[in-house]
Each structure stands twice: as C-alpha cells, then as structure tokens.
Amino acid sequence: MMLEMINGYAGSNPQADDRVERTDDRSFVVRPESEDGDSNYKFAFDVTARNKSDRPQALSLVVDWQEPPEVGTTYMDDRRSIFVIGESVFDEVSGRLDGDRARFELDIPPGEVRICLHPPFGTDELDAFFTGISALPGARRITYGRTAEGRALEAGWLPAEERADRCVLAIGRIHPYETAGSYFIAGIADLLATGEASPLRRDTSFLLVPMVNPDGVAHGLCKRTTTGAELGAEGISSSDPAASALNGLVCGVAAASAQAVLIDAHGWMIEEDGPIFYSSAVREGTLGRLDRRLFPNGLRVSDYSDRPADPETTDLRRCAVEQLGMSVLVTSHPWFGRRPDDMRKVGANLTAAFLGALG
Ligand SMILES: [Zn+2]
C-alpha cells in the first residue's frame, strides 16, 4: 500500500491511533477529537499523509466530525475546505458535505503532506518567529512562565527606542486550533520591521506572544489547556499556570504604562473577519484606516462600548478594559482563501490601524 496516514505528533488532531481508520488501499476515515465536546470550537484537524511511491497517488479522505443529533450539520459549512501542505504543494481543497462528514478527493505527491483545517503554526514556526524578532534592534526573547507540562511561555519584547509612552501586549492562541492568531501576531513583527513603523518603535513598547497555550497546541486541543482552563472568557478565575502567567503579564503591562493596550487575536470559524471593539471612536478610526483588499469576505464588527461593567467578570479582556483601563482589541480572522502571508498582512494592517486610531 503506497499511502499511509500519520497522526499522534505534536499538534495533530486526532492524537489517538484508533481515530484513523483505513477503509481500503487509498481511503481513510478520520475522526477528530475534542477535549470538551464543545462543537463551537471543534475545528482542530491535522494529520499527515505519506506517499511511499515516486508518483502522485489519489487519496479519498472522509473527515467524520461525529456531531450529536442536536448539533447535526450546524458547523459543517465551516469545515468544507482543508489545506494540503508540503514541500512542493500548498492547496486549499473543497470537499463534499454529507451530514456531519466531509469527503475530500486529494492528489498526494511523493513524500509527506500535512492535511489540515488550519495551516500549522507549531514549535518550528514559533522558533522562526523568534529568529525574525531577534533581528530587530533592541528585541529580546523572554520567558514569562511555564505551563502545567513545563513548556516555556515565551514573548518577544521590543522596548520603545526613546520614550515608552505606550505598551502593547499582543497575544494569540488562547484557543489552540486557531493558528490564524499566531500568524496575526507574526504580522505585527513584520509591521515593526518596516520603516513605516519607526515612529511606533520610538514611543511604543511591544510584547508579542504568538502562543499563550503551548500545551494545548502540542496536544492538538480545540479550546482549553491540558488542565481544562479556557484562557479568555474564564481566564481570570483559573489557577492553570498558563492562565496565571498571562494574567500577570496583562497586569504588569497595565501597571507599567500610562497607555496600555491588549490585542487578542483569534481564528474562529466564521466566514467574515470579526474585530470586537470596546470604544466606538476607536472602532470608527480603525475601520477608516483598514486596507479593505485584505478583508475580501467582509467584516462582522462588534462594539461592546455600551456594555455595563461586570465587576465579577472572569473574562481576561473585560478585566483589562473595565478594571485595568487598557485599550483592547479582540479580533478573529478565518482562512477561507487566505494563506499564512495574507494572515500576517491582516495582523500588520489591523494593528497599525488600531494603534493609529488610539492616537
Ligand atoms: Zn478563539
């Protein structure tokens, strides 16, 4: 048999061998896993196909999402295309939906390809990010904590070159499957490497964290850390080490800077891009500065500026706005036709627009 399916590596989903089933020489059924069964976050899928021959081989792949009857096909349209990524290939392939299953007919070149719902951003890409950061003047790679499994929690620290009037903390990957968030943060580093950003570098410090949940990423999780913590909406109430370290980072930035900013980048599965603002003036200013060509599927803009404060909130972003007085942007960007470089441009443009709107 020329084709094999590989899973169980860092970042793969499913992790368990028995969720990959060979049905004939060139056909497999794969059943993704979810750590808590929340279908609204069940979008982690990443396996590797190995073609042992020296010519392309046809692969018939069924991804069986195993939704409960009450969920049914609710999320299937967002699972209709997958990426095939290898040394000589980067394709986004549409499948045929049948209930809670999606069937893909793929051409697998010789060697190995990743087949995934989201272009991977794992430890290799994280190392490449830090290598890029280290080329910027004054930049440092810092460790701000350790996860429950002992992985380093790392940030790129770029202190302001003259006066630190403002400090921006930008985070991605609260939810492990949302690789778009990591690429968005990498795009901020791209922005800071350009001459266009030199006024920003003079008076603004940046703390860039592309992966705040590396344990979840390594285990191919959808929403939580390995201890069951959700770092966003429940982040303040959690004793998970990654949550505590992140809370400390947010409080530290707020305490250290008169104008503290939090950018929280996601990649949930809605076709439109989804920035969430906490100030109507900043919303207007940001939208007016966007390069609309980078957002071809439209924007689903949310504005939480009129929402009454909740002193009991467990939400990291609400706490940052309501209790710490930070300027916050939560944002989400889906793939659907994009590649990693496009996502980086989204991160650069939206961040420049948001910071421009803050003044
Ligand atoms: Zn998310």
Boltz pocket constraint, residues with backbone or C-beta under 6 A from the ligand:
constraints:
  - pocket:
      binder: B
      contacts: [[A, 174], [A, 175], [A, 178], [A, 265], [A, 266], [A, 267], [A, 268]]
      max_distance: 6.0
